Amino acid sequence: MKVMLFARLRDEIGQTFIDIELPEPSNLATLKSIISENYSLLADEIQAGRVLTAINQVLCHDDQSVITSADEVALFPPMTGG
């Protein structure tokens, strides 16, 4: 599964997306766990809840949401205004 990264997350990894091997069907909690195990630079952000997730361009707050390899998943830090 291709997972898109934005803003600070993209900068920390140095890539616009990462490829993750994910059993199907799966959920966001599993995806976040696999990412944390394989990308230590993102682990602290994910575990602290400082990562927002979108599935198919819709913000998702439920880590039990089911995802498949056909879904578009994006991770990004919380937005701030000025």
Secondary structure, DSSP 8 states (H G I E B T S, - for coil): -EEEE-HHHHHHHTSSEEE----SSEEHHHHHHHHHHH-HHHHHHHHTT--EEEETTEEE--TT-EE-TTS-EEEE------
